[in-house]
């Protein structure tokens, strides 16, 4: 007896003299007959969320759930399992045939099917060609099989049944046709877990949207399912309201799959924080989004009145792009996709957001009220950068980093350092710094010279745990944490992104252009968080070295912004690689300046009693910067670099009073052949003259002039002062010098491709190295390609 209707089946059993085998066969035949009759019974479909009281035979359409189960159960994350599932999908009379029928007969203009086909141009039937066509994700061997299998599973279990049901509802004119959609959505009792109904119940548990407020066995079920069953039954009972109830059901389907998209987003975020593979969860999210939510998000984007809103669909598609490593720090992409789902749900129908619920796993996340548009034009004092792709995830890097810097400023107790460590992990910064970047030249240099591919995290964790020998003050410990987290990790992240953008010709693969944009976003950061970026560090050091324009913008930043723009618009690998080389060289300049500055501070602290108490802090901060620049130098001169490390920056060794830190560091920095204009002159070392690693210095702390007065060297300034003092006595010499200066300036302007005059924001003309090709130091118009430190 079936609970939906009552009937009696009489089975004839052979008399006892019949052989036992024959009796067993008859019993099995009776059982098969019973099952077939039950599945084909013209009876109501009873679910925990309500009853659909049809009297029609829905066997064919309820059997969609059984077909789905047969295919999905073959998928096991292996190539053989995926191949078997694809064969089952394509069998005669299979799910593929039902999908093709929808494309051929229910895809008129104005239908959801028609809108989907417009989003997937070039396909005969988006439901089938997208799944097993020549360009299908399942055929792309560059993706791991687990990701391809997960995408195929979502396509079979969610994509096709949902689109079949919507197509049957939108075309229904009679209750019999409406029954077809109900059968697809609700499935059979045994296989209901493989239907949209089953998906809704599973998601409701994750979002707190289960309901027991019904008369249907008082069981927990999805609120969305209750509304879907109610809408289905309303049309069946009244034979009217087809259009209205179709819209109501689609609204609930949007809720179900907005929940699915967001849950997949959260899974990817968890993978990013843990540093584990995210491909499978990206594929899952791409399936939910691409098969179901895409047309609704696209429709919202089309209505947007301003540029801050029009890229929801592109942003989500980029995040779930299996061929690209997504970026999100401090859960910012989760928040952006949550915002996109909420906007989509609230687009047409009231109260959909109230039915959406909240993802329980993300209860601790507080999202901002407003979100930066992902295609924001990054405007700086050194220039602007307009990305070609969504960079919201990479901009969140500077936001997360600023939080770490702010925590570090106040750190003085072990609990505060533990809090920094936890935050660095949970915001995804730890996993970013820990990435294995094998094959990337800069990372491999650092791995070889430090002996570790995890040197950034090793040093940061040691500083946070307080286990670095020789750290003699809390200020020193804080500086090690701050500079390692903000500078060392950021340098590797930026260079890595930019390098990956040089592996293929621009425009041939969207991922390479996105990598370039993401590297630029990490370097520049948001306007409010820019003080926690390499860009800010460049401006600070440029001011110390008089390598800034009248607005105190570092020459390094001017060159890097120009190179980023040229690299973005490059059309070949070689063109973009040239800009990459320029940027890497400028980053070397920034951290050479950092190392030289703190070497000079160490000298001063050793020489002057009034500064001695700051020595532990200076050495720790200098060591953090030295860690960033020294592997490049050690790759060229290991012995000299090791001497500097041991005599100047080894925190466990007390430095000699006459260690001559500045000259020792300058001697090895020269090995990098850095462009002298951008490097500038350290004003605090104006009185220092180096003889190899030795130096003579003035006998009192140097008076540091106001920064930002140009990038000339100290000897030229003294010469100008001398000319000014003797002008009344040596008029002839004065005019000769003027003429000589004019001639030099003219030569500089005419050097082919070497330099270029541009105007900064204040209107002052400054000379910058052309970003069109890597510079040759010996070809640049510097007065001495290898000057002594007295005129750096």
N, C-alpha and C positions, 0 to 999 in steps of 0.2 A: 504494500500500500504506500503510495506517495503522499507526502503531506499536502501537496497542492490540490490533488483530486483523488478520488477513490475509485478503484476498479479491482477486478479479480482476474488473475491469470491461472488457468488450470493447466498443469503439466502432467502428461501421462508418463508413468514410470513402468518399465517392463516388469513382468512377474519374476519372482525369485529365481526361476530356472534359467532366465536370460543370463549369459555370461557377464561377469562383473565389469569387464572393459566396456561392453555395450551400455550397461547401466550408467557408467561414468560419462560416456560420450553424450547420452541423452540428457543427463543433468547439466552438463556444460552448455549444450545447445539451448536448454531452457533458460539458463542464466543470461546468455547472450541476448536471447529474445526479450527477456525482461528489461535488460539495460537499454536496448534499442527502443522499446516501447516507452520507457520512462523519458528518454531524451527527446523523443519525438512527440510527446504528449501535448495536446493543445491545452495548455494550462498556464496560470499566472506565474510570473517570476517573483519569487519571494526573496527579499534581501533584508539585512539588518536595518537598512535605512528606509524600508518601505516596500510596498508590493506594486508591481506593474501587472494589472489585472487583465492581460490579453487572453483571448480565447483562440488566437491564431497559432499555427504551427511555425515556430521561429527557429527550427533546428538549424537551418543553413546559416543564419546570422549569429546565433548563439555559438555555433561551432567555430567562429573566428577565434574565440578564446582558446579552444582546443588546438587549432592550427598554430597559434602563437606559442602555446606551451610546447608543442612538438619541436618547433624550431629553436626556441630559447633554451630548452633543456640540452640541446647539442652543443651550445656555446660554453666552452670551458677555459678560454684564455689561451688556446693552442691553435696553431695553423690548421691542424686536421679538424679540430672542432669547428672552427670558423668555416672551413670549406664544406663540411657536412651540413651546416646550418644554411649556407647559401644554396646548396643543391636542393634541400628540402623547401626552401622559400620559392624556388623556381619550378617546382613540380606542377604538372597539369592539374587544374582545379584547386590550386593552392592560393595562398594569400596574395601572391603576385598577380594572379588572374583577377582577383577581386579589386586590387588596386588599379589595374589597367582599365577595368570596367568603369571605375569612377572617372578616370581621366578622359575616357572616350565618351561617356554619356552624362556626366554630372558636373561638368567643368565650364558651364556657361559664364559669360561675362557678368561680373557682379558677385559671383560666388567666392567662397574662401579658396576653393580649388583653383579658380582662375587667378586670384591674387598670388597664390603660392607659385603658380606656373610662371608668373611675371618675375618673381624673385629668383627663379632658377631658369633663366633663358637658355635656349639651346638644347633643351631636353624634350623628348616626345611626351614623356609622362614623369613629372618630377618625383612621384611616389616610388617609381621603379628604377628610373635611370639614375637618380641620385643615390639609390641604395646599392645597385649592382651594375651600374654602367661602367664604362671604361675609365672614367675619371672619379669613380667612387672612392671614398676614404678607405673602404675595405681593400682596395687594390693597391694602395700606396704603401709600398714596402719600407719607406723611410720612417713610418710610424711603427711603434712596437705593437706586437700582436694583441697584447692586452687592451691597448687603446682602441684598435680597430674592432676588436670583438665587443667591447663595451658600447661603442657607437652603434654597431649593427644591432645589438640587443635592444637599445632604446628605440631604434628605428622600427624594429619589428613589434615590440611590445607596446610602445606608446605612439610613435609617429603615425604608422599606417592605421591602427584602429581608431585613433582620434580623428584623423582626416576622413576615414570611411564614414564614421558616425555623423560628422558635421555635413558631409556631402549628402547623405541620405536624409538628414533633417531638413536641409535647405531646399531639397528638391521634392520633399513629401507634399502630396496634395490630399492624400487619404490616410485613414488610420492604419490600413494595411502597410502602406509605405513607411509610416511613422514607426510601426512595429520593428521594421528592419534596423533602424538606428538604436532602438531600445535593446534589441538582441545583441548588437555589437558592444554597446556600452556596459551591459550587465553580465553577459556571458552565461555559462553554465554554472551550476552549483559547485561542481568539482574544480573548475578552472577559473573561478572568479578572481583569484589572486593574480591572474595574468591579464586582467582587464584594466581599463581606466578606473573602474570602481575600486579595484584592489590597490592601484597606485594612490588613489585619493586617501584611502584609509591609512596606508603606510605613512604618507606625508603628514596627515592630521596628527599622528602620534608625535611627530617631530615639532609641530607648530602649536600644539595645545588647542587644536580645533576639532577634537572628538566631541561627540554629543551622545547623551543617553536619554534625552528628552523626547521619547517617542513611544509608541505602543508596540514597536516591532521587536519583540523578545527582550526589550529593555537592554539591548546590547550596545556597546560602544561602537560608534561609526562616525565617519566623516560628515561634518555639517554640509560640505559641498555635495556629497552623495545624497544626503537627504533632500536637498533642493533639486538635484538632478532627477531623482525618482519622482518627486512631487510634480515637477514640470512635465515629465514624460506622461505620467498618469493623467494630468489635467487635460492634455490634448486627446489622449485615448478615450477618456470618459465623455468629453464634450464634442469630439470630432471638429474642434475649432481651436484657434489661437496658435496655429503652427508657427507663424513668424515671431510672435511675441515669446513663446516658450523656447523656440530655437535660440533667440537672443539671450534668454535667461540661462539656458544650459551652456552656451558658449562662454558666458560670463563666469560660470563656475569652473569650466575647463581652463579658463585663463588663470583663475585662482590656483587651481591644482598645479599647473605647469609653471606659474610664477614661483610657487613654493619649490618646485623641482629645480628650476634654474638657480634659485638662491641657495638651496642646499648644496648643489654641486659647486657653486662659487665658494661656499664655506669649506668644502672638502679640499678644493685647490688651495685656499688660504692656509689650511692646516698643513698641507704638503709643503708649501713655501716656508712656513715657520720651522717645520721639522727638517727641511732640506732633503725630502724624499721625492721620488718621481711623481709628477702631477699629471702625466699624460692621460692616464685612464680616467681620472675625474674631469679633466678638460674635455675628453671625448664624450663623457656622459652629459656634461652641461651643454656641449655643442649640439648633441642630439635633441635634448629637450627644447633648446632655443631654436635651432634651425628648422625643426619639423613642426613646431606648434606655436611658439611665441613670436617668431620673427615678423609675421605680417602685422601683428598688433602693435609691436614696438615701432616698426617702420611707419605705420599710420600715425602714431603719436609724433614721431620725428617730423613728418611732413606738415603737421599742423603748427610746429613751433614757430614763434615769431622772432626769435633772436638766436644768435649763434651759440649761446650757452646751453642750448637744449637739443640741438638737432643731431647729435651724434650718439644717442643712446645705443642704437643697433650696432654701429661700427665698434663702439667701445666694448660691448659684450662679445661680439664676434672676435675681436682681437684678443680678449682675455681667454677665450676658449679655443683659440687657434692652436691645434695640437703641434704644429710645426714651429711654434715660437714659445719661448720661456716667458710666462706672464710675470708682471711685476706688481707688487702690492706690499706696502709697509704700513704697519699699525692698522691693518684691516681696512685701508682706505678704499680698495676696489670692491670689497664686500659692501661697504656703505654706498658706493656709487651705483652698484647693480641693484641693491635694495631700493635706492631712490628711483631707479629706472623702472623697477617692477611696480612700485607704489604709484608712480605717475601713470603707468600703463593701465593699472587696475582702476584708477580714479578718472580715467579719460572720459568715459561715457556713462558709466553706471554708478549711481550713488551706493555707498556702504560696502563696496567690494573690499576696500581696505580693511574694514572691520572684520570681514570674514577671513582675511588673509592670515591673521595670527602673527606670532613672532617665533622665530627659530630658537628653540630652547638652548641649543649648543652655543648660540651667540649672545646669550643674555647679558654677558659682562661687557659687551661692546657698546660704546656710546658714539653714535655717529654725529658728525657736525650738521648744523642746520642748513648750511649751504655747501656746495661742492664746486671746486674749480673746474671749469670746462677743460676737457682733455686736450683740446687743440689751442690752448691759450698761447698767444704770442708773448714770448719771454723778452721783456724790455729791461735792459740794464744801462748803466752809465757808459759801458764800453761798446754798446751796440745792442741789436735785438736779434732774436732767433725765432723764426716762425716754423713750427714743426709740420711735417706732412702727415703725421699719424697721431693717434691719441697717446699723450704722455702723462696722463693723470697718475698712473701707477708709479712712474719714475719720479714725478714731482713729490710724491708722498715720501720719498727717501729723505729729502731735506726736512720735511715735517717731523718724521720719526727721529732724525738725527738731532734736531733742535731739542727735543724732549730729553734725549740722553745728555746733551750738553748742559741743559738746565739742571738736571739731577746731579751732574758731576760738580757743578759750581758749589753746591752746598754740602757735598759729601765729606763726612769726618768720622763716622762710626761704621762698624762692620755691617750693621743692618742697612745703612744707607748704600753701601757698596753692593750688598746683596740685592737690594732693590734695583740698582742700575743693571746688574747682571740679568735679573729676571726680565726687566723691560727690554734689554737688548735682544733677548731670546724671543719674547712674545711678539715683538714688533717685526720680526723677520730679518733684523739686521745681522744677527749671528749667523744665520744660514747663508745670507748673501756673502758675508766675509769668508765663510768656510768653503765656498764653492771650489770644486776642482776645475781648474781652467787649463788643463793639459792641452798643449798645442798652441797656446797663446804665448808669443815670444816674451813679453814683459813678465808675465807670471812665471814662466819657466826660468828666466834669469833670477828672479827672486827666490824661487824654490831651490835652484842650484847654489846660490850664494848664501842663503840662510840655512840650508840643509833641511828645509821643511816647506811643504805646501800649505801648512796651516799656521804659519808664523804670526799672522795678525791676531788670530784668536788665541794662540798660545800665549802671546805677550799680554793681550788684553785680559784674559782670564787670570793670569798670574798677578797682574796689577790689581784687579778687582778682589782677588783672594788675599792680597797682601803677602805674596810669597816671593817677590823679586828681591834678591839680595842687594843690599846697598841703598835701598830707598830709605832715606833718613828723615823724612818729614811727611806730614799729610799733604802739604802743598805739592811735594814731588810726586806723590802717589796720584793725586788728582790730575796733575799734568800728564802723566803717562797714560792714564785712562782716557782723558779728553783727546789728546793728539792721536792716540792709536785708533780710537773709535771713529773720530771725525775725519782724520786726515789719511792715515795709513789704509784703512778699509775703503775710503772713498776713492783714493787714487787707483786702487786695483779695480774697483767696480766701474769707474768711468772709462779707464783705458780698455777694459775687457769689452764693454759695450761697443766702443768705437772700433776696436779691432774686428769684432764679429761682423761689423758693417762693411768690412773691406774684403770679405771672402768671396763675394759674387758681384757681378756688375750691377750697379744701382738700377732699379726698375725691373730686374728680371725675377726677383723674389721679394715680396713685400717685407719679409722678415729682416732683410739686411738694412732697408731704409728705416725700419722701426728701431733697430738697434742703434743707429746713428742718432736718431731723435732721443732715444732714452739716455744715451751717454751725455748728450747735451743737457737734458733735463736734470740729470744728477749733478753735473758740474755747476749749473746756474742756480737751480732751486727756485722756489717760489719767492715772491717779493718779501713776504713776512718772515720767511725762514732762511733767507740768503746768507745771514750772518753765520750759518752753520755749514757752509759749503767751501769747496776749494776756491771758488770765485772770491769769497770774502778773505780767505787767507792770502790770496794773491795781492789784493789791494793793501792789506796790512803790511806785507813784506815789501811791496813796491814803495810804500811811503818810507820805510826804514832805509831803503837803498836809493832814494831819490829817482826811482824809475817809475814815475807817475806823471800824468799831465796836470794841467792847472786845476782840474776838478778832483785830483787825487785818485784818478783811475789808473790802475797798474797797466803798464805797457804790455805785460803778459796777457792780461785780460783782453786788451784791444786786439792783439794778434790772435788769441784763441777764438774770440767771437767771430772774427773774420774767417778763420779757417773752418769753423763749424758751418758757417753759411756756405762757403765754397764747397765743402765736402758734402753737404746736403744736396747741392745741385749738381754734383759730379755725375758723369754718365759712364765712366769706366772705373775698373778696380784701381788702375794706376793713378788716376786723378784723385780718387778718394784716399788712397794710401798716402799720397803726398801730403794731404791735409792732416791725416792721422799722425804722420811723422812730425809735422810742425807742432801739433798739440802736445805730443809726448815730450818734445824738446822743451816746450814752454813750462810744462809741469815740472820737469827737471830744474828749470830756472827757479821756480817758486820754492822748491824744497832745498835747493842749494842755498838760496837766500836765507831760509830758515836755519839751516845748519851753521852758516857763517855768522848769523846774528847771535845765536846762542853760544857759539865758540867765543865770540868777542865778549859776551856777558860773563862767561866763565873766566876769561882773562882778567876782566875788571874786578870780579869778586875775589880772585886770588891776590890781586895787586892792592886793592883798597879795602881797608878794614871796615869801612861803612857799608860795604856791599857783601861782606863775607857770609852773613847769615842767609843770603839768598842763593848761595852756591848749590845746595842740594836741589832746589827747585830748578835752577838754570840747567844743571846737568841732566836732570830727569827729562825736562822739556826738550833739551838739545838731543838727548838720546832718542826720544820718540821721533823727532824729525830726522835724525841721522839714520834711523831704521828705514826711512822711506827713500832716501837718496843713495845710501851707501851700497846697496846691491848693484846698482848700475855702475858705480865707480869700481867696486871690487871685481866686477866682471872684466874690467880693463886693467886694473892694477891691484891685485889681491894683497901683496905684501905691504904696500904703503897704506892701504885702507885698514888692514888689521892693526897696524901701528897706531893710526889715529883712533881707532875704536878703543884700543887698550889704554892709551895714554890720556885720552880726552873724555870718552863717553862710557867707559866701563864703570858702572855705578858702584861696584864692589871694590874699586881701587881708588885710594886717595890721590888726586892729581898733584904733580909737582907744582911749586909756586911759579916756576918759569917754564910751564909746559908749552907756552906759545900756541894755545889752542887755535886762535884765528888763522895763523899762518900755516899750521899743519893742515887744517881743513881746506884752506884755500889752495894749497899745493896739490891736493888730490882732486878737488873740484875742477881744477883746470883740465883734468883728463877728459872731461865731458865736452870740452870745446863749446861752451854755451855762448849764445849771442850776447855780446857785451852791452848793447843798448838796453835790452830788457833786464839784464842782470843788474846794471846800475852800480852805484857806489854806496857802501855802507857808511853812513855819516858818522856812526859811533866809532868807526875805525879810521877816521880821517888822519889821525896822527901816527898811524902804524906803517912801518916800512918792513917788508919781509925779505929775508935772505934764505930762500928755500923754506925749511920748516922753522927757522929762527926769525926773530923780529926785534926791532928797536921800537920803543913807544915813547910818547910824551910822558912827562912825570906827573901829570894830573889827569883826572877823569876828563874825557873829551866833552866839549860843549856841543850838544847835538842841535844843529840848526833846524828851523822849521821844515817839515817835509813838503814835498810836492813842488820843488822849485826846479824841476827838470831832471834829465838823466845824464848830464855831463860828468866828467871825472873831476876829482879834487884838484889835480894839478892844473887843469885848465882854468878852474875857478881862481886859484892863487895867481895864475898868470894874468887873468883879467883884473884882479885886484891890484897887481903890481903896475899894470899898464895905467889903470885909473890913478894910482898914486903918483906916478912919474910923468903924467901926461903933459904937465906944464914944461917939463925939461926935455922930453924926448918926443917932440911932435912928429918927427920923421918916422921914428919907430912905431908910433901909434898908427899913422896912416898905412904903414907897411902891414901891420897886423890886421887892420880892417880889410885891406885888399886880400890878404892871405885867407882870412876867414871866409870872405865872399867867394873866393875861388874854390875853397874846399866844399862850401855849401853847394855851389853849382855842380861840382863833380858828383856829389852825392845824389843830386836830383837826376843826373843823367846816366847813372849806372843802370845797365839793362836789367830790368826785373828785380833788382836787388832791394830797392826801397821805394817807398811811395809816401807822398804827403797827403794826409787826410785831416779833416777838421773834426775835433771832438765837440761835445755838447756845448762847451763854452765858446766855441768858434776859433780856438787856438789851433794852429797847424802843428801837427806832430808827425814824426817820421815813423812808419811801421814797416816791418819786414813783409814783403809781398807773400801772400798765401798761395800764390800760383805754383810754386815749386819749393822744395826744401832749400834752405839757405846753405851756402858754402861760406863758412866763417872767413876764410882767407879772401873771399871775393867781396865781402862787405866793406864799406868805407870807414872802418874803425882806424884810428891813428896807429894802433899797435895790436895785431891779432893775438899776441900773448903778453899783455902788459903785466907789470909787477903789481902787487896788491896796493901799492901806493896810488895807483891810478886805475883801479879795477874797472 
